[in-house]
């Protein structure tokens, strides 16, 4: 019971002056109870730590044997004077030339096999984020007024959406398609294709212009969109529009939620590892209009308040000649899936309500379930990115408590030592608040996520790219900086990708933040 109570937080909400009833004219208040993220860094289960430390153990033989070999070699060489060492090398080379040649032959062969068997380096050449036209901008008040004029919502539903919007962290310059505020049904294939064409082609046009590559040069195409999945697919729409080559490897990922962008990158990476000298394009988006809900179920009205138009397109390459012009090199991708658990599987669920209106139902347990998935993901990622001193200290305190039952506070790994920049999926203000508290991040660490949520809203799987675009527009990314992109979504999934900057990134000529950069960071 105590544990359940710890996951709840309360907030007193001023509901204004009562207009009717026995309390007319009086101020009324209500107590809102919210679920918080579990304090996962204080309750990491040892089984999750094993998921990450098996990477370390797999390389333990190198960590153990290399220092011994170096020590033995140093001791042997150290016992000889410089003259004796050169005389010994010369005599061996003079009288046993065959052995020396054989040794160098084996050395060259071993090094060749090693470098040929290593995974190819994957580069992020550049990326683009679509910025819709200004006539699609909507303020929070305009959103409610337009929703009222459609006649699809009763007053209780409108009031609920108004409260959600004003506590969401979303600003007054986000974008929605015009179709969703029409009295007709906006969730049609025609409107879905129109919105898809607008955002995808807009992002891709900018990408091809920035990178100066032709669409026919692309060997791998991966598109992810969770809700809208027409036939022919979205990837086929892109191939048809740009007249791409016939042997392109194309993939279309659907129903995978807001974390599908990193899954798409993982698939593109695998394709690039198997196909040398290739380009891969990853397009991440979501169709807001096709996902619009016009019923009264409050758990299904929440996505209406948060999701906004957006799309990202990134160009990845395995070509060595792109080393000098690429922005980032791919370091790690870590994926976590909690779908085996029924609660996790149903926490974001598409279905019809009692009146047969289709929508996306969000569970009250979302924050708690997301925290469990995040806990598993970061304990797998930690051994790959954290300094060895942090890993050793964390594992030592965890093992001590596990073996001896010590209730002493566990050491919390400092992920700020592993990354210079954080791009956390901008789902909502509440989620960002809890993530900042649990990961002990500074306001500057989550600045990009909060600003992207305020300026563009929750753009689903593309949100982490609007955040990276913000960092680039502010010229914060320097050579050698490590960027952590973290996203989570239905299933339930939590995924991480780590990039390393190849060079200092100057302010791009094309960037969705350029017209409003002077107003950010925004102070609430």
N, C-alpha and C positions, 0 to 999 in steps of 0.2 A: 504494500500500500504506500509505504514511504517512497519507493522508487517511482511509482506512478505519479505521486504528488510532485516530485522533483521535476517531472517533465512538463508541468503545467505552469503557465504564467498568467497573471490577471492584469486587467487594464480597465479603469473606469472611463466610460464613454459618455460625454454630454450629448443627450438626444434632443436638446432644445426645449422650447416651451410647448407644453401639451395644448393642442388646439381644441379638444373636446373632451367630454366625460367629466367625472367628479373632480379631477385634478386640473381642469382647464385653467390656463394662465400660469401654471407652476412649472418650474424647471424640473426636468426628469433626467435621470441617469440610469445607466445599466452597467453591469459588470461583464466584460468580455473575457472569456477563458481561452487561452491559446496553448497549443502544444509547442514545446521547444525541442530543439535538437538535443539528443542525449549527449551527455558530457563524455563523448567517445574516447577522447585522449586520456581520460582518467579510468576507463574501464575496458581497455583493449584486451581482448581474449587472446591467450597464447596461440591458439590455432590460427588466428589471422596473421600473427607475426611470422609463423612458419611459412606462410605463403610468400613473404618477401625474402626471408633469410635463406630460403633454398637456393636463391640466386647466388648469395654469398658463399654458401657451402659448396656449390658446384665448382667454384674457383678456388677453394681452400687449398687444393694440392699445389697450385702455383704460388700461393702466398706462403706455403710452408717450405717448398723445395727450392725456390729461387734464392731466398736469402742464404740457405745452407750452401748451395753451389757457389754463390758469390763469396761466401766466407772461406770455403775451402780453397777456391782459386786464389783469393787474396793472400791466404796464408802461404800457399805454395810459391807464388810469385814474390811475396815479401821476403822470403828467406834467401833470395838471390840478389846480388848486387847488380847495378845496371850493366856493367861490363859482362858479367856472367850470363845475364839474361839475353843480351844481344848475341853473345857467342853461342849460346845454346840454340837460339832460334836460327842462326846462320848455319850451324852444323847440321841441325835437323833438316833444314831446307836443302842443304848441299848433298847430304848422303841418303836422304829418304824423300826424294822429290815426288815419287809416286804416291806416298802417303799424304803429302801436303796437297797435291792435286786432287786426290780422292776426297780429302777433307773439305776442300773448297767446293768441289762438285756436289757433295752431300749438302753443304750449307746453302748453296744457291738453289738446289732442288727443294729443300725444306722451306726456305723463304718464299719461293714461288708458289708452292702448294698453300702455304699459310695465307698469302695475300690474295690468291685466287679463291680460296674457300671463305674468306671473310665476307660478311654481308655488304652489299653495295651501300655506299653513302647515299642517303636520300636528302635532297635539297628542296627547300621551299623558295622558288624563284621570286614569286610575288603573289599578291592576292588583291581582290577587289570586293567592296561591300556596296550593295545597291542603295541608292538614296532616292526615294520616291519624289514625285513632283509636289510642290508646295500646296497645290489645291487639294491634296489628300491629307493635309495636316488636320488634326482635331484636338481641341482642348478637352479637359475633363468635363467641364460644364456643357460644352457643345455635344460631347458624346452622350450625356444623359438626355439633353433636349432632343437630339436626333432620335435616340432610342424611344423616347416618349411619343414622338410624332409618327413612328412606324405603327403604333397601335398593337405591337406584339407583346408588350409587357404591362403587367398591372403595377399599381403604385408601390406595393410591397417589394416587388422585384426591382423596380427602379431605385427605391431607397437603399436596398441592399447593395446594388451595384455602385451607387454613389459613395456609400461608406467604404467599400473595398477600394475604389479608385483613389479616394483622398488619403488613404493610408498605405498605398501601394508603392510609393516612391517613383511613380511615373509622372512625367512632366506634361506640359501643354503643347508639345510639338511632335507628338508621335503620329504615325500614319496608319490609316485604315482604307480599304477599298470602298468606293462609293456604293457598291452593290449591297453592302450589308445594312445600309440604312434605308433601303427601298422597301416598299410595302410588299413587293413580290418576294418569292423564295430566292435567296441568294446562293444557296448551296446546290447549284446546278453544275453540270459538267461544262457548260458553256462559260459560266462565270469563273469556274476553277481554272480552265485553260487560259482564259484571258489574263487572270492574275498571274498565273505561272509564266506566261510569255513575257509579261511586263517585268517581273523581278529577275527571272533567270537570264533573259537576253540582255537586260540592262547591266547586270553584274558581269556577264561574259564579254560583252562589248568592251567594257572598261578593262577587263583583264587582258584581252588580246591586244588592246591598244597599248597598255603599259608594258607588256612583255615583248611585243613585236613578234609574236609567233603566229603562224597561220592555223586556222582550225584543222586543216588537213595534217598538220604536224603532230596532233594529239593521238597517242596510241592507246590510252586508257581513259575512260570516262566513268565516273561514279557520281550518281545523283541520289540524294536522300531527302525525302519528304514524307512525313509520318501519316498524315490524314488523307491527302489527295493522291490517288494512284489510278490514273486513267489508263485506258488501252487505246492506242499505243502508249507506251510509258513516257514519263518525262524525259528520260535519257534519249528516247527515240525522237521526241520533239526537238531536242537540241541538235541531234545528228541531222535531222531533216532541215532545220533552219539554217545551219552553217554548212551543209553539204559535206560532212566529214567523210573520211575514207571508209571503204567497205570492210576492211579487216580490223576496225577499231574494237577494242575489248570494252563493252559497255555493261554497266550494272545499275540497277534501280532498287534502292532500299526503301521499304515502306513500313509503317507501323512501329518504328523503333524510337519514337519520342525525341526529346530535346538533346539527348546525348549521341544521336546518330551521326553527327558530323565527324566525331572522332572515330567511330566505327568505319565510316566511309574512308577516312584517311588510312586506317589500318589495312583495309582491303586494297587501297591504292598502293600502299607500301609493299604488300605482298606481290602485287602484280608487277611492280617495278623491279623487285628482286628477281622475278622470273623472266623479265623481258628487258635485256640490256639496251642502253642507248635510247630511252623512251621518255616521253612526257606523259603525265597523268593530270587530269583536271578533276577536281572535286567540287561539286555544287551542293550547297546545303541551304534548305529553305523550308517554309511552311506556308500553306494557303489559309489565310485568316478567314476569308469569306466562306470557304467550303466547310470550315469548322464552326461556323456561327450557330449559336444555340438561342432559340426564341421561346423557350418554355419558362417554367416557374421554379424548377428544382435549383435550390441555391448552390449545391455542390457542383452543378453543371453551368451555373452562371459565372463562376470564378474565372474560367479561361477567357470569357468575353472581355473581362476587365484588364487582363494582363497581355494577351497576345496581340502583336502588331506586325505590320508588313516588314519584311527584310529578306535578304538573300546574300550569300557570300559565294565567291568562286576563287579557288586557289589553284596555282600551277605548281606541281611537284615534278622533280626531274632526278634521274640517276646518271645523267651524263656528266663526265668529269669536266668537260669544257664549261659547264654552268657553275662551277665552283666560284669563279670570280664575280659573277653577277648576281648570285643568289643572296637572299636576305638571311635565311636561317638554315640550319642543318637539323634534321630529325634525330633526337637522342633516344627517347623512350616513348612507348605507348603501353599503358596498363589498363586493362578492362576488367570490370567486376559486374557480375550478373547475379541478382538475388531472386530470379524468377521461380526457383524451386519452392519458395515460401509463398503460400496462398495469399497472405496479407500483402506482401510485396507485389505479387502478380496483379492484384485487383486495386491497388491504391490509385492508379490512373487508368480508367476503364471507359472505353467508348461503348455506349449503349443508348437505348431509347428510354425516355421517362414514361410516366403513366399515361401521358397524352400522346405518346408515340413520336415525340420530338427527339431527334438524334442529337447527342452531345457527348462531351467528355466529362466524366464524373471524377471529381477529385476527392480522395478520402481525407478524413480528418487526421489520419495517422501519417500523412505524407511527410511531414517534417521529421518525425521519429524514424520512419522507414528509410528516408534519405540519409539520415545520420548513420544508420547501420551500414548502408552500402558504402558511404564515404569512409567509414572506419576501416572496412575491409580493403578499400582501394588504396588509402594512403599508407596502410601498414605494409602493403605489397610494394608500393612505390618507394617508401622510405629507404630501404637498403640500396636502391639503385642510385639515389641522388644525394642522400645526406652525407656529410663528412663522417669519416670512420669514428671519430671521437664521439659524435652524437649517437651513432648507432650502438657503439659499445656501452655508453652510459645508459641509454634507454633499455637495451637488452639486459644489462646487468641488474638494474633496479627491478625490471619486470620479472626476471628469473628468480631473484632473491625473494620477492613477495610470493611468487608461485610455489616455491619450494619450502619456504619457512613460514608462510602465512603472515608476513609482516604487513601491517596496515599503513606503513609509511607512504606518503604521497609519491606516486610514480613520477619519474622524470618525463617531461613533455618535450618531444623533439621539436627543435626550432627550425621550421621549414624556411624561415627567412635566411638561414645559412645556405640553403640549397638553391634558392631562386632569387633573382633580382626583381622579377615582375610576375604578377598574378592576374590571370584572366579567368575569373570564376563565373559560371553561367548566371546571367542576370535574371533569375526567376522571379524574385520579389524582394522587397525591402526586408521583410521578416526573415527570409532565408539567409540573406546576406548578413544581417545583424548576428544571427546565430553562428554562421560560419566564421565570421570575424572573431567572435568571442571564443569559440572552441579552438580555433587554430592560432589564437593570440596574434592576429594580424593587426598592423597599424592602419590608420585611416588612409594613408598613402597607398598601402598594399591593395586595398579594395576600391580605390578611387575610380579606376577604369570601369569596374563592374557597376558601381553606383551611377556613374555618369552615363553609361550606356543604357541603363534601365530608365533613367530620367529622360534622356533625349530620344531614344528609339523604342522603349518598352521592351517586353520580352519577345525577342525575334527568334525564339526556339533555338535550333541547332546552329544558327549563324551568329548568335549573340557574342560568342567568344571572339569572333573576328572583328566585330564592331569595337570590342574592348581593346584588341591589339591595334586596331586602326587609331584609336584614341591615344595610345602610348606613342605610336609613331608620329602622330600629328603634334604631340607635345615634345617630340624629339628626345624621348627618355631612353630609347633603346640604343645601347652602345655595343661595340665589338666585344664578344665573349659573354654578354649577358645571357642568363637562362630564363626562359619564359615558361610558366606552368599554366596550361589551359585545362580547366576542370569543368566537366559538365555531367549532368544527371538527368534521367528521364524514365518514362514508363517502362515497366518490365519486371522488376525495377533495376535500372542500370546506373552505374557511376563509372566514368571513364576519364583518364588523364593522358595528356600528351605533353612532352617536354621538348622545347626547341632551344637551340643555341644560336645566338646572333653571329653571323659571319663577318659583319662589318657594322660600323655606326650607321643607323638608319636616319637619314635626313628627312625633313618634312616633305611628304610626297606632293606632287602637283595635283593628283586626283585623290581625294579623301573625303568621306562623308562628313567630317567634322570641321572642315576649313571655314565654313560660313558662320560657325557659332563658337569657335574655339576660344574666343576672348571672354565668353560668358562662363567658361568652365575652368576649374571645378566649381560646381554649383553648391552654394551653402544654403541648406534648408532653413 
